[in-house]
């Protein structure tokens, strides 16, 4: 790999790190009717909020908090499990790709 390509790769890596830093402070809210869910850039739910009087009128304040936490925790648990399943499937595919690559296929070899 020549130096100009290396320099270009380093610049791209620095730009990616800069974008990642910006994303760390990004939280997106989605609202449907009386339910608001706040999700960060890692796809973790940070907050669930809803109007109990409109959505579930008989819920008291402590029940509301418990339900909001249950929704948040259930989604985050699902998200982590989904990432683990996808990762394990991709590991198998990637291992097969590496096994089937011809010798010397990497440009810097």
N, CA, C and O atoms as a DFTB+ gen file, in Angstrom:
436 C
 N C O
     1  1       0.859      -1.174       0.000
     2  2       0.000       0.000       0.000
     3  2       0.900       1.230       0.000
     4  3       1.812       1.337       0.820
     5  1       0.644       2.157      -0.918
     6  2       1.496       3.338      -0.965
     7  2       1.088       4.351       0.119
     8  3       0.017       4.246       0.715
     9  1       1.956       5.316       0.352
    10  2       1.759       6.276       1.443
    11  2       0.513       7.132       1.251
    12  3      -0.150       7.473       2.231
    13  1       0.181       7.486       0.015
    14  2      -1.004       8.324      -0.198
    15  2      -2.276       7.575       0.190
    16  3      -3.202       8.168       0.743
    17  1      -2.323       6.282      -0.097
    18  2      -3.478       5.469       0.293
    19  2      -3.553       5.349       1.815
    20  3      -4.635       5.415       2.398
    21  1      -2.394       5.172       2.450
    22  2      -2.351       5.091       3.909
    23  2      -2.833       6.393       4.537
    24  3      -3.599       6.382       5.501
    25  1      -2.379       7.512       3.982
    26  2      -2.772       8.823       4.487
    27  2      -4.284       9.000       4.333
    28  3      -4.947       9.498       5.243
    29  1      -4.821       8.601       3.204
    30  2      -6.256       8.698       2.946
    31  2      -7.040       7.831       3.939
    32  3      -8.075       8.254       4.453
    33  1      -6.551       6.635       4.203
    34  2      -7.207       5.754       5.168
    35  2      -7.185       6.365       6.572
    36  3      -8.174       6.276       7.299
    37  1      -6.073       6.980       6.953
    38  2      -5.987       7.622       8.264
    39  2      -6.963       8.779       8.369
    40  3      -7.595       8.961       9.410
    41  1      -7.099       9.571       7.300
    42  2      -8.045      10.691       7.304
    43  2      -9.475      10.183       7.429
    44  3     -10.279      10.766       8.156
    45  1      -9.797       9.104       6.727
    46  2     -11.132       8.531       6.819
    47  2     -11.409       8.008       8.228
    48  3     -12.513       8.172       8.748
    49  1     -10.416       7.385       8.836
    50  2     -10.569       6.877      10.196
    51  2     -10.796       8.026      11.182
    52  3     -11.628       7.912      12.082
    53  1     -10.069       9.121      11.019
    54  2     -10.249      10.282      11.889
    55  2     -11.646      10.868      11.720
    56  3     -12.279      11.263      12.699
    57  1     -12.124      10.924      10.487
    58  2     -13.473      11.437      10.224
    59  2     -14.525      10.528      10.857
    60  3     -15.506      11.015      11.420
    61  1     -14.329       9.221      10.768
    62  2     -15.256       8.268      11.377
    63  2     -15.283       8.442      12.894
    64  3     -16.352       8.379      13.502
    65  1     -14.129       8.658      13.506
    66  2     -14.069       8.857      14.950
    67  2     -14.777      10.150      15.356
    68  3     -15.428      10.207      16.399
    69  1     -14.648      11.175      14.534
    70  2     -15.309      12.456      14.797
    71  2     -16.830      12.277      14.745
    72  3     -17.550      12.782      15.607
    73  1     -17.305      11.568      13.745
    74  2     -18.743      11.320      13.616
    75  2     -19.244      10.488      14.788
    76  3     -20.327      10.747      15.314
    77  1     -18.470       9.496      15.202
    78  2     -18.862       8.662      16.332
    79  2     -19.003       9.504      17.601
    80  3     -19.944       9.304      18.369
    81  1     -18.086      10.439      17.827
    82  2     -18.169      11.331      18.990
    83  2     -19.459      12.150      18.952
    84  3     -20.119      12.326      19.976
    85  1     -19.816      12.651      17.762
    86  2     -21.050      13.422      17.621
    87  2     -22.267      12.551      17.913
    88  3     -23.218      12.992      18.559
    89  1     -22.229      11.319      17.433
    90  2     -23.361      10.426      17.628
    91  2     -23.549      10.030      19.090
    92  3     -24.671       9.746      19.507
    93  1     -22.482      10.006      19.867
    94  2     -22.592       9.620      21.271
    95  2     -23.553      10.514      22.039
    96  3     -24.128      10.085      23.040
    97  1     -23.733      11.739      21.591
    98  2     -24.635      12.675      22.252
    99  2     -25.997      12.762      21.568
   100  3     -26.798      13.641      21.886
   101  1     -26.256      11.869      20.646
   102  2     -27.501      11.918      19.891
   103  2     -28.543      10.992      20.503
   104  3     -28.300       9.799      20.687
   105  1     -29.695      11.551      20.812
   106  2     -30.847      10.781      21.294
   107  2     -32.024      11.179      20.419
   108  3     -32.309      12.363      20.241
   109  1     -32.699      10.182      19.880
   110  2     -33.833      10.440      19.000
   111  2     -35.110      10.008      19.697
   112  3     -35.190       8.912      20.251
   113  1     -36.102      10.877      19.665
   114  2     -37.385      10.559      20.265
   115  2     -38.384      10.179      19.186
   116  3     -38.451      10.800      18.125
   117  1     -39.153       9.147      19.483
   118  2     -40.255       8.748      18.599
   119  2     -41.534       8.820      19.417
   120  3     -41.607       8.289      20.526
   121  1     -42.532       9.477      18.866
   122  2     -43.787       9.655      19.594
   123  2     -44.938       9.089      18.774
   124  3     -45.080       9.382      17.587
   125  1     -45.749       8.281      19.426
   126  2     -46.962       7.755      18.817
   127  2     -48.080       7.967      19.824
   128  3     -48.047       7.434      20.934
   129  1     -49.062       8.749      19.421
   130  2     -50.175       9.093      20.305
   131  2     -49.648       9.645      21.624
   132  3     -49.140      10.765      21.648
   133  1     -49.751       8.904      22.716
   134  2     -49.353       9.395      24.028
   135  2     -48.076       8.734      24.533
   136  3     -47.725       8.884      25.703
   137  1     -47.387       8.014      23.678
   138  2     -46.178       7.280      24.061
   139  2     -44.951       7.908      23.394
   140  3     -44.928       8.122      22.182
   141  1     -43.932       8.199      24.210
   142  2     -42.674       8.758      23.703
   143  2     -41.540       7.836      24.128
   144  3     -41.405       7.514      25.308
   145  1     -40.715       7.405      23.154
   146  2     -39.553       6.571      23.442
   147  2     -38.314       7.306      22.948
   148  3     -38.261       7.765      21.808
   149  1     -37.310       7.409      23.830
   150  2     -36.046       8.067      23.495
   151  2     -34.976       6.994      23.337
   152  3     -34.739       6.204      24.251
   153  1     -34.325       6.970      22.160
   154  2     -33.334       5.939      21.845
   155  2     -32.022       6.619      21.470
   156  3     -32.000       7.575      20.695
   157  1     -30.908       6.098      22.045
   158  2     -29.608       6.687      21.736
   159  2     -29.016       6.056      20.475
   160  3     -29.623       5.176      19.863
   161  1     -27.836       6.513      20.101
   162  2     -27.215       6.079      18.846
   163  2     -26.811       4.612      18.868
   164  3     -26.592       4.020      17.811
   165  1     -26.707       4.013      20.055
   166  2     -26.368       2.591      20.153
   167  2     -27.614       1.716      20.071
   168  3     -27.543       0.496      20.220
   169  1     -28.747       2.355      19.832
   170  2     -30.042       1.674      19.724
   171  2     -30.547       1.176      21.073
   172  3     -31.330       0.228      21.125
   173  1     -30.109       1.801      22.167
   174  2     -30.610       1.483      23.497
   175  2     -31.697       2.487      23.862
   176  3     -31.547       3.686      23.627
   177  1     -32.784       1.998      24.432
   178  2     -33.836       2.893      24.901
   179  2     -33.347       3.560      26.170
   180  3     -32.969       2.886      27.128
   181  1     -33.355       4.868      26.176
   182  2     -32.937       5.613      27.360
   183  2     -34.130       5.980      28.231
   184  3     -34.021       6.044      29.455
   185  1     -35.271       6.221      27.587
   186  2     -36.424       6.690      28.352
   187  2     -37.712       6.313      27.636
   188  3     -37.802       6.369      26.409
   189  1     -38.707       5.928      28.429
   190  2     -40.057       5.683      27.933
   191  2     -40.978       6.559      28.764
   192  3     -40.888       6.569      29.992
   193  1     -41.861       7.293      28.104
   194  2     -42.787       8.157      28.831
   195  2     -44.134       8.125      28.125
   196  3     -44.206       8.136      26.896
   197  1     -45.189       8.086      28.909
   198  2     -46.521       8.160      28.325
   199  2     -47.483       8.828      29.293
   200  3     -47.272       8.860      30.505
   201  1     -48.536       9.354      28.712
   202  2     -49.573      10.002      29.497
   203  2     -50.544       8.943      29.987
   204  3     -51.302       8.377      29.200
   205  1     -50.522       8.677      31.277
   206  2     -51.362       7.603      31.810
   207  2     -52.840       7.930      31.710
   208  3     -53.660       7.032      31.518
   209  1     -53.188       9.177      31.835
   210  2     -54.609       9.514      31.794
   211  2     -55.226       9.215      30.438
   212  3     -56.398       8.845      30.354
   213  1     -54.448       9.373      29.379
   214  2     -54.961       9.096      28.043
   215  2     -54.777       7.639      27.642
   216  3     -55.654       7.053      27.008
   217  1     -53.640       7.052      28.008
   218  2     -53.309       5.703      27.550
   219  2     -53.861       4.619      28.481
   220  3     -54.527       3.687      28.030
   221  1     -53.586       4.745      29.758
   222  2     -54.060       3.761      30.750
   223  2     -54.553       4.556      31.963
   224  3     -53.784       4.789      32.895
   225  1     -55.814       4.972      31.965
   226  2     -56.305       5.905      32.978
   227  2     -56.270       5.375      34.418
   228  3     -56.181       6.177      35.348
   229  1     -56.337       4.071      34.634
   230  2     -56.391       3.530      35.999
   231  2     -55.015       3.289      36.611
   232  3     -54.931       2.813      37.743
   233  1     -53.942       3.602      35.902
   234  2     -52.581       3.353      36.398
   235  2     -52.173       4.453      37.370
   236  3     -52.332       5.636      37.069
   237  1     -51.643       4.070      38.541
   238  2     -51.122       5.090      39.456
   239  2     -49.666       5.404      39.091
   240  3     -49.092       4.775      38.201
   241  1     -49.082       6.373      39.781
   242  2     -47.734       6.845      39.418
   243  2     -46.666       5.761      39.534
   244  3     -45.817       5.644      38.650
   245  1     -46.689       4.973      40.596
   246  2     -45.652       3.940      40.746
   247  2     -45.829       2.839      39.700
   248  3     -44.841       2.283      39.220
   249  1     -47.061       2.522      39.345
   250  2     -47.307       1.538      38.289
   251  2     -46.836       2.063      36.934
   252  3     -46.297       1.320      36.114
   253  1     -47.053       3.358      36.722
   254  2     -46.596       3.978      35.473
   255  2     -45.076       3.865      35.344
   256  3     -44.568       3.478      34.291
   257  1     -44.354       4.200      36.409
   258  2     -42.892       4.125      36.396
   259  2     -42.444       2.687      36.160
   260  3     -41.527       2.441      35.376
   261  1     -43.086       1.743      36.832
   262  2     -42.725       0.329      36.671
   263  2     -42.965      -0.136      35.237
   264  3     -42.145      -0.867      34.682
   265  1     -44.061       0.271      34.641
   266  2     -44.365      -0.119      33.260
   267  2     -43.381       0.520      32.280
   268  3     -42.938      -0.134      31.335
   269  1     -43.041       1.776      32.495
   270  2     -42.066       2.448      31.630
   271  2     -40.716       1.738      31.698
   272  3     -40.081       1.524      30.665
   273  1     -40.277       1.376      32.881
   274  2     -39.007       0.665      33.047
   275  2     -39.069      -0.720      32.402
   276  3     -38.099      -1.168      31.790
   277  1     -40.209      -1.394      32.541
   278  2     -40.353      -2.724      31.945
   279  2     -40.274      -2.641      30.421
   280  3     -39.640      -3.485      29.788
   281  1     -40.904      -1.644      29.836
   282  2     -40.854      -1.461      28.370
   283  2     -39.415      -1.203      27.942
   284  3     -38.924      -1.812      26.992
   285  1     -38.743      -0.297      28.647
   286  2     -37.350       0.047      28.330
   287  2     -36.448      -1.177      28.444
   288  3     -35.674      -1.466      27.532
   289  1     -36.545      -1.892      29.554
   290  2     -35.671      -3.041      29.783
   291  2     -35.957      -4.186      28.817
   292  3     -35.030      -4.865      28.373
   293  1     -37.223      -4.407      28.487
   294  2     -37.572      -5.476      27.546
   295  2     -36.992      -5.177      26.164
   296  3     -36.433      -6.067      25.522
   297  1     -37.118      -3.941      25.705
   298  2     -36.564      -3.593      24.399
   299  2     -35.048      -3.740      24.400
   300  3     -34.482      -4.313      23.469
   301  1     -34.387      -3.231      25.431
   302  2     -32.928      -3.304      25.482
   303  2     -32.437      -4.752      25.548
   304  3     -31.414      -5.091      24.954
   305  1     -33.160      -5.592      26.262
   306  2     -32.807      -7.014      26.331
   307  2     -32.975      -7.658      24.954
   308  3     -32.122      -8.436      24.526
   309  1     -34.065      -7.340      24.263
   310  2     -34.283      -7.871      22.918
   311  2     -33.178      -7.396      21.978
   312  3     -32.630      -8.185      21.209
   313  1     -32.855      -6.111      22.041
   314  2     -31.848      -5.539      21.140
   315  2     -30.500      -6.216      21.322
   316  3     -29.832      -6.544      20.341
   317  1     -30.094      -6.427      22.567
   318  2     -28.811      -7.084      22.837
   319  2     -28.814      -8.509      22.296
   320  3     -27.839      -8.945      21.684
   321  1     -29.895      -9.226      22.519
   322  2     -29.994     -10.612      22.046
   323  2     -29.968     -10.649      20.508
   324  3     -29.315     -11.511      19.920
   325  1     -30.671      -9.725      19.867
   326  2     -30.681      -9.664      18.406
   327  2     -29.275      -9.411      17.859
   328  3     -28.883     -10.001      16.852
   329  1     -28.523      -8.537      18.523
   330  2     -27.146      -8.259      18.099
   331  2     -26.262      -9.491      18.273
   332  3     -25.409      -9.770      17.430
   333  1     -26.465     -10.230      19.367
   334  2     -25.682     -11.444      19.598
   335  2     -25.975     -12.501      18.539
   336  3     -25.058     -13.152      18.038
   337  1     -27.246     -12.671      18.198
   338  2     -27.633     -13.652      17.181
   339  2     -27.032     -13.269      15.830
   340  3     -26.456     -14.111      15.142
   341  1     -27.168     -11.995      15.452
   342  2     -26.623     -11.532      14.177
   343  2     -25.110     -11.689      14.148
   344  3     -24.543     -12.105      13.137
   345  1     -24.460     -11.358      15.253
   346  2     -23.000     -11.462      15.322
   347  2     -22.540     -12.908      15.164
   348  3     -21.581     -13.181      14.443
   349  1     -23.224     -13.834      15.837
   350  2     -22.800     -15.233      15.730
   351  2     -23.000     -15.765      14.315
   352  3     -22.181     -16.545      13.829
   353  1     -24.062     -15.360      13.658
   354  2     -24.286     -15.793      12.275
   355  2     -23.248     -15.183      11.330
   356  3     -22.772     -15.851      10.413
   357  1     -22.900     -13.916      11.556
   358  2     -21.914     -13.258      10.711
   359  2     -20.514     -13.832      10.942
   360  3     -19.713     -13.885      10.010
   361  1     -20.210     -14.259      12.164
   362  2     -18.899     -14.861      12.433
   363  2     -18.705     -16.110      11.582
   364  3     -17.619     -16.340      11.051
   365  1     -19.742     -16.903      11.454
   366  2     -19.642     -18.111      10.646
   367  2     -19.400     -17.740       9.184
   368  3     -18.539     -18.326       8.528
   369  1     -20.155     -16.771       8.675
   370  2     -19.990     -16.344       7.276
   371  2     -18.589     -15.794       7.051
   372  3     -17.933     -16.137       6.067
   373  1     -18.131     -14.942       7.961
   374  2     -16.806     -14.350       7.803
   375  2     -15.717     -15.416       7.868
   376  3     -14.734     -15.340       7.131
   377  1     -15.883     -16.406       8.740
   378  2     -14.867     -17.457       8.817
   379  2     -14.821     -18.247       7.515
   380  3     -13.745     -18.653       7.076
   381  1     -15.969     -18.468       6.897
   382  2     -16.009     -19.175       5.626
   383  2     -15.354     -18.346       4.524
   384  3     -14.675     -18.886       3.651
   385  1     -15.561     -17.034       4.571
   386  2     -14.931     -16.164       3.564
   387  2     -13.421     -16.227       3.688
   388  3     -12.726     -16.343       2.678
   389  1     -12.894     -16.154       4.911
   390  2     -11.447     -16.190       5.121
   391  2     -10.866     -17.519       4.665
   392  3      -9.775     -17.564       4.098
   393  1     -11.600     -18.608       4.915
   394  2     -11.090     -19.925       4.522
   395  2     -11.024     -20.083       3.014
   396  3     -10.186     -20.826       2.503
   397  1     -11.906     -19.387       2.293
   398  2     -11.985     -19.554       0.849
   399  2     -11.218     -18.495       0.057
   400  3     -11.280     -18.480      -1.172
   401  1     -10.495     -17.609       0.749
   402  2      -9.730     -16.573       0.045
   403  2      -8.438     -17.158      -0.489
   404  3      -7.752     -17.906       0.207
   405  1      -8.106     -16.814      -1.733
   406  2      -6.839     -17.305      -2.287
   407  2      -5.657     -16.610      -1.610
   408  3      -5.779     -15.485      -1.127
   409  1      -4.525     -17.289      -1.583
   410  2      -3.321     -16.709      -0.987
   411  2      -2.929     -15.453      -1.746
   412  3      -2.984     -15.421      -2.975
   413  1      -2.534     -14.418      -1.013
   414  2      -2.080     -13.178      -1.629
   415  2      -3.186     -12.262      -2.116
   416  3      -2.919     -11.351      -2.899
   417  1      -4.439     -12.476      -1.673
   418  2      -5.540     -11.636      -2.155
   419  2      -5.526     -10.256      -1.544
   420  3      -6.098      -9.331      -2.121
   421  1      -4.884     -10.079      -0.380
   422  2      -4.821      -8.770       0.242
   423  2      -3.887      -7.872      -0.558
   424  3      -2.798      -8.304      -0.934
   425  1      -4.290      -6.626      -0.827
   426  2      -3.500      -5.739      -1.687
   427  2      -2.109      -5.423      -1.137
   428  3      -1.206      -5.122      -1.918
   429  1      -1.910      -5.481       0.166
   430  2      -0.605      -5.149       0.721
   431  2       0.280      -6.373       0.895
   432  3       1.374      -6.273       1.450
   433  1      -0.179      -7.521       0.430
   434  2       0.633      -8.742       0.542
   435  2       1.353      -9.002      -0.763
   436  3       2.089      -9.982      -0.877
